[in-house]
Amino acid sequence: MSFATDWPRGAIALALLTIPTSCIPPGNGAATVAPPPPPVVVERPAPPPPAPPAPVARDFALRGLAEQGAAMLGQAPTGTRLLALDGKPVALAPDGAFLIAFDRDAGPSAQLVATLVDGRRIERALAVAPGAWRLEHINAPYRGSAASDADFERRRPAELAQIAAARAVDQASEGWRQRFIWPVTGRRSGYFGSQRVYQGKPGSYHSGADIAVPAGTPFVAPADGVVVLAAASPFTLEGNLLIVDHGMGLNSAFLHCQRLDVKVGDRVVQGQVLGTVGRTGRATGPHMHWGMKWGDARIDPAKLAGPMGG
């Protein structure tokens, strides 16, 4: 019999009860639990204060000159629903900005009226300064490139219809907001508003600014826009004609071109080459005729572009 089996079962139990207590943790017998760490506090920046409400404009803000042949940029009073100049609607941008212009033969005064959403009206009377127009004698036939007066009378109505249809198109463009640049620089050979006489026959006043440069010189877009007319063949007076809509009723016409590099529907950006200068149509030499209209009003491009090269 082994040593282990010589012990009675009760003695074994007693021996277990007499094991020294030095191996039992002090205290009440429960294991000591470390306290949880303090919570981490993340400091978040305070939210910014709410933006102050937009200031309420109670009158028109206008930039530019009220002058025959000139244009003005404006900001309508807050809450403007409709805008009119001398009773004719004026397009209003979503931010309340607008453009107005005065024809070469505009009267001495104009009335700008804003109708607000609550029905109130805010009016601004504008004194329109007169322009100083020249008299120019041009050694070119009145009928331009037409073979005869009869040929001119036959062709001209269809040409005018194309021009009117193109200018009636209202394209979305922000070019009207830009500071315009000259499409080409060179010698000024014709001035907007000048009364013209063609080989002794009085004609209408000159509707644009002429810049004399060699044929084939590239010309560029004076501002962003959309091409609304690119003549498929030369017109009797305008020759190869290009019209670009800058938005809000403002458009540019480029006459007597040698070549057109864009087509109807093309979106162009300021400074983009549109074609080359020529002497097609009624022209005594190669030059760029740059004309501008706002609605029915003919305006002076030089008043938008400023001094050439400046």
C-alpha beads as a LAMMPS data file, in Angstrom:
LAMMPS data file: protein, C-alpha beads

310 atoms
309 bonds

1 atom types
1 bond types

-500.0 500.0 xlo xhi
-500.0 500.0 ylo yhi
-500.0 500.0 zlo zhi

Masses

1 110.0

Atoms # bond

1 1 1 0.000 0.000 0.000
2 1 1 1.355 3.397 -0.916
3 1 1 1.970 6.296 1.368
4 1 1 -0.887 8.277 0.009
5 1 1 -3.448 5.637 0.669
6 1 1 -2.341 5.211 4.311
7 1 1 -4.010 8.548 5.213
8 1 1 -7.578 8.448 6.287
9 1 1 -9.912 10.635 4.203
10 1 1 -10.717 12.874 7.161
11 1 1 -7.036 13.531 7.751
12 1 1 -6.628 14.675 4.153
13 1 1 -9.446 17.175 4.575
14 1 1 -7.943 18.463 7.809
15 1 1 -4.602 18.943 6.131
16 1 1 -6.184 21.041 3.403
17 1 1 -7.805 23.291 6.005
18 1 1 -4.476 23.909 7.725
19 1 1 -2.691 25.332 4.602
20 1 1 -1.026 28.625 5.590
21 1 1 -3.084 31.696 4.752
22 1 1 -0.107 33.754 3.701
23 1 1 -0.880 33.070 0.009
24 1 1 -4.382 34.552 0.241
25 1 1 -4.593 38.266 -0.668
26 1 1 -5.070 40.545 2.357
27 1 1 -8.393 42.057 3.146
28 1 1 -11.721 40.415 2.738
29 1 1 -10.451 37.975 0.197
30 1 1 -11.662 39.895 -2.908
31 1 1 -9.111 40.952 -5.565
32 1 1 -8.354 44.705 -5.650
33 1 1 -9.866 46.323 -8.846
34 1 1 -8.193 49.473 -10.196
35 1 1 -10.599 52.428 -10.576
36 1 1 -11.534 53.302 -14.240
37 1 1 -9.548 56.141 -15.814
38 1 1 -11.260 59.529 -15.870
39 1 1 -13.214 60.224 -19.086
40 1 1 -11.335 62.028 -21.835
41 1 1 -12.909 65.420 -22.478
42 1 1 -12.538 66.600 -26.095
43 1 1 -12.849 70.349 -26.361
44 1 1 -14.736 71.286 -29.515
45 1 1 -14.477 74.784 -30.966
46 1 1 -17.497 76.924 -30.468
47 1 1 -19.693 77.160 -33.587
48 1 1 -19.210 80.366 -35.560
49 1 1 -21.771 83.051 -34.976
50 1 1 -24.551 83.172 -37.550
51 1 1 -23.808 85.297 -40.614
52 1 1 -25.346 88.716 -40.430
53 1 1 -28.317 89.187 -42.731
54 1 1 -27.572 90.646 -46.138
55 1 1 -27.931 94.395 -46.142
56 1 1 -31.195 95.634 -47.542
57 1 1 -30.682 97.835 -50.602
58 1 1 -33.440 100.423 -50.751
59 1 1 -32.234 102.162 -53.917
60 1 1 -30.399 101.433 -57.177
61 1 1 -26.618 101.073 -57.251
62 1 1 -25.324 102.132 -60.686
63 1 1 -21.884 102.030 -62.280
64 1 1 -20.995 103.857 -65.495
65 1 1 -22.198 106.924 -67.366
66 1 1 -25.736 107.765 -68.421
67 1 1 -24.704 108.968 -71.875
68 1 1 -25.743 108.439 -75.492
69 1 1 -24.042 105.285 -76.746
70 1 1 -22.976 104.134 -73.259
71 1 1 -23.917 101.250 -70.960
72 1 1 -24.302 100.990 -67.192
73 1 1 -24.149 98.061 -64.760
74 1 1 -26.528 98.153 -61.824
75 1 1 -27.837 96.430 -58.720
76 1 1 -31.577 96.537 -58.153
77 1 1 -33.148 97.311 -54.759
78 1 1 -33.681 94.280 -52.516
79 1 1 -36.918 92.469 -53.332
80 1 1 -37.169 93.712 -56.922
81 1 1 -39.569 91.572 -58.942
82 1 1 -39.695 93.558 -62.187
83 1 1 -37.381 96.145 -63.689
84 1 1 -38.055 98.567 -66.541
85 1 1 -36.282 101.385 -68.363
86 1 1 -38.657 103.890 -69.947
87 1 1 -41.415 101.304 -69.700
88 1 1 -39.465 98.499 -71.428
89 1 1 -38.575 95.359 -69.429
90 1 1 -34.970 94.965 -68.290
91 1 1 -33.566 91.485 -67.619
92 1 1 -32.648 90.901 -63.988
93 1 1 -30.010 88.371 -62.879
94 1 1 -30.757 86.113 -59.865
95 1 1 -28.451 88.238 -57.695
96 1 1 -30.274 91.431 -58.673
97 1 1 -27.607 92.660 -61.109
98 1 1 -28.626 94.165 -64.451
99 1 1 -27.360 96.037 -67.512
100 1 1 -28.889 99.049 -69.229
101 1 1 -27.655 101.086 -72.203
102 1 1 -28.584 104.204 -74.142
103 1 1 -28.896 104.404 -77.919
104 1 1 -26.809 106.821 -79.948
105 1 1 -29.958 108.933 -80.391
106 1 1 -31.367 108.463 -76.867
107 1 1 -33.314 111.363 -75.402
108 1 1 -32.011 113.617 -72.608
109 1 1 -33.640 111.659 -69.783
110 1 1 -34.622 108.119 -68.839
111 1 1 -36.678 106.566 -66.047
112 1 1 -35.592 103.385 -64.245
113 1 1 -38.384 101.686 -62.266
114 1 1 -38.190 98.669 -59.927
115 1 1 -41.396 96.940 -58.822
116 1 1 -40.919 95.092 -55.514
117 1 1 -42.556 91.831 -54.424
118 1 1 -44.863 93.773 -52.110
119 1 1 -46.043 95.960 -54.993
120 1 1 -44.099 99.098 -54.072
121 1 1 -42.178 100.961 -56.776
122 1 1 -38.749 102.535 -56.565
123 1 1 -37.912 105.014 -59.321
124 1 1 -34.701 106.685 -60.451
125 1 1 -34.625 109.510 -62.999
126 1 1 -31.481 109.536 -65.154
127 1 1 -30.136 112.538 -67.056
128 1 1 -28.620 111.216 -70.323
129 1 1 -25.658 113.260 -71.550
130 1 1 -25.370 113.912 -75.315
131 1 1 -22.614 112.399 -77.434
132 1 1 -20.234 114.322 -79.690
133 1 1 -20.544 112.860 -83.197
134 1 1 -18.290 113.372 -86.212
135 1 1 -19.000 113.711 -89.932
136 1 1 -17.144 111.195 -92.129
137 1 1 -16.916 111.039 -95.935
138 1 1 -16.340 107.488 -97.217
139 1 1 -15.126 106.685 -100.731
140 1 1 -17.166 103.500 -101.091
141 1 1 -20.461 102.776 -102.911
142 1 1 -23.572 103.005 -100.773
143 1 1 -24.742 99.564 -101.940
144 1 1 -21.555 97.802 -100.867
145 1 1 -20.693 94.602 -102.739
146 1 1 -24.044 94.369 -104.539
147 1 1 -23.698 94.438 -108.346
148 1 1 -26.332 97.156 -108.702
149 1 1 -28.923 99.058 -106.759
150 1 1 -31.516 96.507 -107.886
151 1 1 -29.330 93.644 -106.685
152 1 1 -28.877 95.386 -103.349
153 1 1 -32.630 95.887 -102.912
154 1 1 -33.219 92.217 -103.752
155 1 1 -30.629 90.799 -101.332
156 1 1 -30.875 93.190 -98.429
157 1 1 -34.223 92.162 -96.836
158 1 1 -33.107 88.543 -96.332
159 1 1 -29.823 89.705 -94.806
160 1 1 -31.584 92.037 -92.386
161 1 1 -33.968 89.225 -91.429
162 1 1 -31.030 86.955 -90.528
163 1 1 -29.456 89.678 -88.425
164 1 1 -32.721 90.433 -86.605
165 1 1 -33.361 86.727 -85.923
166 1 1 -29.860 86.275 -84.523
167 1 1 -30.154 89.273 -82.229
168 1 1 -33.533 88.055 -80.982
169 1 1 -31.899 84.902 -79.580
170 1 1 -31.433 85.105 -75.816
171 1 1 -28.466 82.988 -74.758
172 1 1 -27.360 82.421 -71.174
173 1 1 -23.934 84.007 -70.770
174 1 1 -22.122 85.998 -68.093
175 1 1 -20.001 87.940 -70.574
176 1 1 -22.002 91.115 -69.947
177 1 1 -20.491 91.302 -66.448
178 1 1 -16.894 91.351 -67.694
179 1 1 -14.605 94.254 -68.477
180 1 1 -14.528 94.121 -72.283
181 1 1 -11.284 94.016 -74.265
182 1 1 -10.615 95.127 -77.840
183 1 1 -10.975 92.264 -80.371
184 1 1 -7.904 93.599 -82.196
185 1 1 -5.646 96.614 -81.728
186 1 1 -4.424 98.975 -84.418
187 1 1 -5.195 102.353 -85.941
188 1 1 -8.675 103.710 -85.246
189 1 1 -10.119 104.404 -88.707
190 1 1 -13.783 104.942 -87.850
191 1 1 -15.708 106.139 -84.823
192 1 1 -19.097 105.162 -83.450
193 1 1 -21.896 107.609 -84.083
194 1 1 -20.260 109.495 -86.965
195 1 1 -22.636 110.672 -89.682
196 1 1 -21.405 109.117 -92.922
197 1 1 -21.563 110.173 -96.568
198 1 1 -20.810 107.486 -99.181
199 1 1 -19.476 108.981 -102.439
200 1 1 -21.710 111.997 -101.917
201 1 1 -24.787 110.010 -100.814
202 1 1 -25.776 110.471 -97.145
203 1 1 -26.057 107.238 -95.197
204 1 1 -26.886 106.287 -91.647
205 1 1 -24.513 107.015 -88.816
206 1 1 -21.596 104.673 -88.232
207 1 1 -22.751 101.967 -85.850
208 1 1 -19.400 100.687 -84.569
209 1 1 -15.687 101.217 -84.028
210 1 1 -13.285 100.567 -86.943
211 1 1 -9.712 99.340 -86.440
212 1 1 -7.453 99.246 -89.512
213 1 1 -5.081 96.240 -89.505
214 1 1 -3.642 94.004 -92.262
215 1 1 -5.914 91.379 -93.802
216 1 1 -5.521 88.046 -92.078
217 1 1 -4.920 89.527 -88.617
218 1 1 -6.648 87.330 -85.981
219 1 1 -9.364 88.905 -83.842
220 1 1 -10.603 87.638 -80.481
221 1 1 -13.758 87.582 -78.377
222 1 1 -14.025 90.799 -76.317
223 1 1 -15.961 88.889 -73.635
224 1 1 -17.546 85.487 -73.056
225 1 1 -20.570 84.657 -75.181
226 1 1 -22.389 82.387 -77.611
227 1 1 -22.218 82.607 -81.418
228 1 1 -25.688 83.405 -82.793
229 1 1 -24.753 84.238 -86.419
230 1 1 -21.851 83.177 -88.626
231 1 1 -22.601 84.178 -92.212
232 1 1 -22.415 81.292 -94.666
233 1 1 -21.670 83.782 -97.473
234 1 1 -20.765 87.493 -97.467
235 1 1 -23.551 90.006 -96.884
236 1 1 -23.756 93.044 -99.182
237 1 1 -22.631 95.547 -96.530
238 1 1 -21.265 93.501 -93.629
239 1 1 -19.358 90.932 -95.689
240 1 1 -18.494 87.861 -93.606
241 1 1 -20.482 88.678 -90.489
242 1 1 -20.190 87.181 -86.999
243 1 1 -22.464 87.989 -84.028
244 1 1 -21.770 86.901 -80.435
245 1 1 -24.387 87.153 -77.676
246 1 1 -22.907 88.177 -74.298
247 1 1 -26.166 87.686 -72.362
248 1 1 -28.777 90.078 -70.932
249 1 1 -29.539 91.450 -74.425
250 1 1 -25.970 92.584 -75.158
251 1 1 -24.242 91.400 -78.343
252 1 1 -21.197 92.117 -80.507
253 1 1 -21.040 92.119 -84.320
254 1 1 -17.795 91.713 -86.283
255 1 1 -17.969 92.837 -89.916
256 1 1 -15.860 92.482 -93.081
257 1 1 -14.111 89.337 -91.801
258 1 1 -11.808 87.380 -94.073
259 1 1 -12.371 84.076 -92.254
260 1 1 -14.619 82.823 -89.444
261 1 1 -13.277 80.126 -87.101
262 1 1 -16.453 79.517 -85.071
263 1 1 -19.996 78.442 -85.865
264 1 1 -23.498 79.102 -84.558
265 1 1 -23.977 77.636 -81.094
266 1 1 -20.306 77.729 -80.112
267 1 1 -19.558 79.063 -76.633
268 1 1 -16.553 81.360 -76.710
269 1 1 -14.438 82.829 -73.925
270 1 1 -12.807 86.212 -73.661
271 1 1 -9.579 86.297 -75.690
272 1 1 -10.474 83.293 -77.883
273 1 1 -9.621 83.703 -81.581
274 1 1 -12.844 83.995 -83.611
275 1 1 -11.468 84.532 -87.126
276 1 1 -9.374 86.929 -89.165
277 1 1 -9.820 90.520 -90.315
278 1 1 -10.667 91.179 -93.958
279 1 1 -12.282 93.661 -96.341
280 1 1 -15.436 91.823 -97.435
281 1 1 -18.692 93.750 -97.972
282 1 1 -18.666 97.560 -98.032
283 1 1 -15.058 98.325 -97.110
284 1 1 -12.347 100.507 -98.599
285 1 1 -9.569 98.454 -97.028
286 1 1 -8.965 95.675 -94.492
287 1 1 -10.284 96.580 -91.071
288 1 1 -12.375 95.268 -88.196
289 1 1 -15.757 96.886 -87.640
290 1 1 -16.886 96.089 -84.093
291 1 1 -20.502 96.981 -83.421
292 1 1 -22.547 96.465 -80.248
293 1 1 -26.245 96.490 -79.401
294 1 1 -28.261 96.179 -76.218
295 1 1 -31.746 95.284 -77.311
296 1 1 -32.613 97.916 -79.918
297 1 1 -30.021 100.399 -78.662
298 1 1 -26.782 100.794 -80.639
299 1 1 -23.897 101.548 -78.316
300 1 1 -20.236 102.475 -78.593
301 1 1 -17.846 99.520 -78.005
302 1 1 -15.082 101.929 -76.988
303 1 1 -17.132 102.979 -73.960
304 1 1 -17.115 99.378 -72.702
305 1 1 -13.526 98.477 -73.649
306 1 1 -11.902 101.768 -72.649
307 1 1 -8.771 103.188 -74.251
308 1 1 -7.135 100.789 -76.709
309 1 1 -4.330 98.922 -75.009
310 1 1 -5.450 100.154 -71.596

Bonds

1 1 1 2
2 1 2 3
3 1 3 4
4 1 4 5
5 1 5 6
6 1 6 7
7 1 7 8
8 1 8 9
9 1 9 10
10 1 10 11
11 1 11 12
12 1 12 13
13 1 13 14
14 1 14 15
15 1 15 16
16 1 16 17
17 1 17 18
18 1 18 19
19 1 19 20
20 1 20 21
21 1 21 22
22 1 22 23
23 1 23 24
24 1 24 25
25 1 25 26
26 1 26 27
27 1 27 28
28 1 28 29
29 1 29 30
30 1 30 31
31 1 31 32
32 1 32 33
33 1 33 34
34 1 34 35
35 1 35 36
36 1 36 37
37 1 37 38
38 1 38 39
39 1 39 40
40 1 40 41
41 1 41 42
42 1 42 43
43 1 43 44
44 1 44 45
45 1 45 46
46 1 46 47
47 1 47 48
48 1 48 49
49 1 49 50
50 1 50 51
51 1 51 52
52 1 52 53
53 1 53 54
54 1 54 55
55 1 55 56
56 1 56 57
57 1 57 58
58 1 58 59
59 1 59 60
60 1 60 61
61 1 61 62
62 1 62 63
63 1 63 64
64 1 64 65
65 1 65 66
66 1 66 67
67 1 67 68
68 1 68 69
69 1 69 70
70 1 70 71
71 1 71 72
72 1 72 73
73 1 73 74
74 1 74 75
75 1 75 76
76 1 76 77
77 1 77 78
78 1 78 79
79 1 79 80
80 1 80 81
81 1 81 82
82 1 82 83
83 1 83 84
84 1 84 85
85 1 85 86
86 1 86 87
87 1 87 88
88 1 88 89
89 1 89 90
90 1 90 91
91 1 91 92
92 1 92 93
93 1 93 94
94 1 94 95
95 1 95 96
96 1 96 97
97 1 97 98
98 1 98 99
99 1 99 100
100 1 100 101
101 1 101 102
102 1 102 103
103 1 103 104
104 1 104 105
105 1 105 106
106 1 106 107
107 1 107 108
108 1 108 109
109 1 109 110
110 1 110 111
111 1 111 112
112 1 112 113
113 1 113 114
114 1 114 115
115 1 115 116
116 1 116 117
117 1 117 118
118 1 118 119
119 1 119 120
120 1 120 121
121 1 121 122
122 1 122 123
123 1 123 124
124 1 124 125
125 1 125 126
126 1 126 127
127 1 127 128
128 1 128 129
129 1 129 130
130 1 130 131
131 1 131 132
132 1 132 133
133 1 133 134
134 1 134 135
135 1 135 136
136 1 136 137
137 1 137 138
138 1 138 139
139 1 139 140
140 1 140 141
141 1 141 142
142 1 142 143
143 1 143 144
144 1 144 145
145 1 145 146
146 1 146 147
147 1 147 148
148 1 148 149
149 1 149 150
150 1 150 151
151 1 151 152
152 1 152 153
153 1 153 154
154 1 154 155
155 1 155 156
156 1 156 157
157 1 157 158
158 1 158 159
159 1 159 160
160 1 160 161
161 1 161 162
162 1 162 163
163 1 163 164
164 1 164 165
165 1 165 166
166 1 166 167
167 1 167 168
168 1 168 169
169 1 169 170
170 1 170 171
171 1 171 172
172 1 172 173
173 1 173 174
174 1 174 175
175 1 175 176
176 1 176 177
177 1 177 178
178 1 178 179
179 1 179 180
180 1 180 181
181 1 181 182
182 1 182 183
183 1 183 184
184 1 184 185
185 1 185 186
186 1 186 187
187 1 187 188
188 1 188 189
189 1 189 190
190 1 190 191
191 1 191 192
192 1 192 193
193 1 193 194
194 1 194 195
195 1 195 196
196 1 196 197
197 1 197 198
198 1 198 199
199 1 199 200
200 1 200 201
201 1 201 202
202 1 202 203
203 1 203 204
204 1 204 205
205 1 205 206
206 1 206 207
207 1 207 208
208 1 208 209
209 1 209 210
210 1 210 211
211 1 211 212
212 1 212 213
213 1 213 214
214 1 214 215
215 1 215 216
216 1 216 217
217 1 217 218
218 1 218 219
219 1 219 220
220 1 220 221
221 1 221 222
222 1 222 223
223 1 223 224
224 1 224 225
225 1 225 226
226 1 226 227
227 1 227 228
228 1 228 229
229 1 229 230
230 1 230 231
231 1 231 232
232 1 232 233
233 1 233 234
234 1 234 235
235 1 235 236
236 1 236 237
237 1 237 238
238 1 238 239
239 1 239 240
240 1 240 241
241 1 241 242
242 1 242 243
243 1 243 244
244 1 244 245
245 1 245 246
246 1 246 247
247 1 247 248
248 1 248 249
249 1 249 250
250 1 250 251
251 1 251 252
252 1 252 253
253 1 253 254
254 1 254 255
255 1 255 256
256 1 256 257
257 1 257 258
258 1 258 259
259 1 259 260
260 1 260 261
261 1 261 262
262 1 262 263
263 1 263 264
264 1 264 265
265 1 265 266
266 1 266 267
267 1 267 268
268 1 268 269
269 1 269 270
270 1 270 271
271 1 271 272
272 1 272 273
273 1 273 274
274 1 274 275
275 1 275 276
276 1 276 277
277 1 277 278
278 1 278 279
279 1 279 280
280 1 280 281
281 1 281 282
282 1 282 283
283 1 283 284
284 1 284 285
285 1 285 286
286 1 286 287
287 1 287 288
288 1 288 289
289 1 289 290
290 1 290 291
291 1 291 292
292 1 292 293
293 1 293 294
294 1 294 295
295 1 295 296
296 1 296 297
297 1 297 298
298 1 298 299
299 1 299 300
300 1 300 301
301 1 301 302
302 1 302 303
303 1 303 304
304 1 304 305
305 1 305 306
306 1 306 307
307 1 307 308
308 1 308 309
309 1 309 310
